[in-house]
């Protein structure tokens, strides 16, 4: 049985714009959360997502395994985020981050805690807890050993716990 995603990927590979649009809409929230965890800025995250969508459209024919479309797309997104960050060559303080909207269901305190974590921990925590990736998937996505992912996940949780329990140094 072919999943809906695999069906959409096959149609998108044949340059079906409607199928490609549906495919991107399925993953839009996930792309936003990953981009925001790297860039910490809505405008830059939107730029990265736009660049990613264009790159995915142009390169969809090069996707070998339809089952890995999600990982393929997130890897492209992460590369676009890093490109934007290099281009900006600036650090974003917590004060510059946009306040959440009323529809934002995430806890503001948790967002603040994530914002002060080093990116190497923040990205792994978001991929693991928000996006549901397994350690081995994160390792492939970030091109680092599984043991490094497990260590960063553990240290990230520890630092998050310390921050949230009142020890403000992360």
LINKAHU-V349452 format. One record per residue. RES is the residue in three letters. PHI is phi in degrees with one decimal (none if undefined). OMEGA is omega in whole degrees, 0 to 359 (* if undefined). D_CENTER is the distance of its C-alpha to the mean C-alpha in Angstrom with 2 decimals. Layout:
RES:PHI:OMEGA:D_CENTER  RES:PHI:OMEGA:D_CENTER
//
This chain:
UNK:none:181:28.55  UNK:-88.8:179:25.80  UNK:-72.8:179:22.75  UNK:-61.1:180:21.88  UNK:-62.5:180:18.68  UNK:-62.2:178:20.86  UNK:-63.1:180:23.48  UNK:-65.6:179:21.27  UNK:-63.4:180:20.01  UNK:-61.4:178:23.68  UNK:-68.6:180:24.70  UNK:-64.5:177:22.01  UNK:-62.5:176:23.23  UNK:-90.6:177:26.61  UNK:64.2:175:25.27  UNK:-85.8:184:25.35  UNK:-65.5:180:23.55  UNK:-67.0:179:23.65  UNK:-65.0:179:22.03  UNK:-63.8:179:19.24  UNK:-60.2:178:18.76  UNK:-61.4:180:18.72  UNK:-60.3:180:16.17  UNK:-67.9:180:13.72  UNK:-65.8:178:14.71  UNK:-61.3:186:14.01  UNK:-102.8:186:10.26  UNK:-61.3:181:10.11  UNK:-62.7:179:9.22  UNK:-62.7:179:6.26  UNK:-61.2:181:5.17  UNK:-62.2:182:6.58  UNK:-62.9:180:5.30  UNK:-66.7:180:1.81  UNK:-61.3:180:4.78  UNK:-67.2:179:7.13  UNK:-68.3:179:6.51  UNK:-90.7:188:7.29  UNK:-92.6:179:9.81  UNK:57.8:183:11.22  UNK:-156.4:183:12.91  UNK:-61.1:183:12.92  UNK:-65.4:178:14.89  UNK:-66.5:178:12.89  UNK:-62.1:178:9.63  UNK:-63.8:177:12.04  UNK:-62.0:180:13.47  UNK:-62.7:180:10.43  UNK:-66.1:178:9.87  UNK:-61.1:178:13.64  UNK:-62.9:180:13.89  UNK:-65.6:180:11.49  UNK:-60.9:179:13.63  UNK:-62.5:180:16.70  UNK:-63.5:178:15.88  UNK:-63.9:178:15.12  UNK:-61.6:181:18.40  UNK:-70.3:187:20.27  UNK:-111.4:184:19.18  UNK:-58.0:179:19.01  UNK:-66.4:181:22.45  UNK:-86.5:179:21.34  UNK:-70.6:185:19.15  UNK:-81.5:182:21.50  UNK:-109.3:181:20.31  UNK:-62.5:180:19.38  UNK:-66.8:182:18.18  UNK:-101.5:182:15.25  UNK:-60.1:181:13.98  UNK:-63.3:180:10.68  UNK:-64.6:179:10.13  UNK:-59.4:182:11.72  UNK:-66.5:180:9.70  UNK:-66.2:177:6.21  UNK:-63.9:177:8.52  UNK:-61.8:179:10.01  UNK:-58.8:181:7.15  UNK:-62.5:177:6.62  UNK:-62.3:178:10.40  UNK:-64.2:178:10.83  UNK:-62.6:179:9.13  UNK:-65.3:176:11.47  UNK:-62.6:180:14.22  UNK:-64.0:180:14.10  UNK:-63.5:177:14.24  UNK:-62.9:181:17.11  UNK:-64.1:181:18.79  UNK:-72.9:180:18.78  UNK:45.3:177:19.93  UNK:-147.6:177:19.87  UNK:-101.6:182:18.52  UNK:-104.6:178:17.61  UNK:-82.5:179:19.57  UNK:-60.3:180:18.94  UNK:-64.1:181:21.75  UNK:-82.3:181:20.00  UNK:-70.4:183:17.04  UNK:-72.9:176:17.76  UNK:-68.8:180:19.38  UNK:-68.8:178:17.87  UNK:-78.5:180:19.72  UNK:-63.3:181:22.13  UNK:-78.9:183:19.96  UNK:-65.7:184:17.13  UNK:-90.4:181:17.43  UNK:-77.3:179:15.60  UNK:-73.0:181:18.09  UNK:-60.2:180:18.64  UNK:-62.3:178:19.87  UNK:-66.0:178:16.79  UNK:-61.8:179:14.63  UNK:-63.8:179:17.27  UNK:-64.4:178:17.28  UNK:-63.4:182:13.58  UNK:-64.7:181:14.19  UNK:-87.6:177:17.06  UNK:-70.5:172:15.53  UNK:-59.5:182:15.08  UNK:-56.7:183:11.66  UNK:-61.1:176:12.37  UNK:-87.3:183:12.75  UNK:-58.3:183:10.22  UNK:-61.9:181:7.12  UNK:-66.0:178:9.22  UNK:-62.0:179:10.34  UNK:-65.9:180:7.25  UNK:-62.4:183:6.52  UNK:-75.2:186:10.30  UNK:-87.4:183:11.43  UNK:-82.1:186:9.27  UNK:-100.2:174:7.97  UNK:77.5:177:11.18  UNK:-73.5:174:10.66  UNK:-86.3:183:13.91  UNK:-56.7:181:14.69  UNK:-67.2:177:15.97  UNK:-68.6:179:12.97  UNK:-64.1:179:10.77  UNK:-60.2:178:13.82  UNK:-66.6:182:13.99  UNK:-62.7:183:10.45  UNK:-90.8:180:10.96  UNK:59.0:176:14.66  UNK:-134.6:180:16.09  UNK:-63.9:178:18.66  UNK:-58.1:181:18.12  UNK:-62.7:178:20.38  UNK:-67.5:178:18.23  UNK:-61.7:181:15.20  UNK:-62.4:179:17.77  UNK:-64.4:180:19.31  UNK:-65.6:177:16.26  UNK:-63.6:179:15.35  UNK:-64.0:180:19.01  UNK:-67.2:178:19.35  UNK:-63.2:177:16.32  UNK:-60.7:181:17.89  UNK:-62.6:181:21.22  UNK:-68.3:177:20.28  UNK:-63.7:179:18.63  UNK:-61.7:179:21.85  UNK:-61.1:181:24.01  UNK:-64.3:184:22.50  UNK:-70.7:179:22.80  UNK:-87.3:174:26.31  UNK:117.0:176:27.57  UNK:-81.4:189:27.25  UNK:-69.5:179:25.38  UNK:-84.7:181:24.89  UNK:-117.2:*:21.58
//
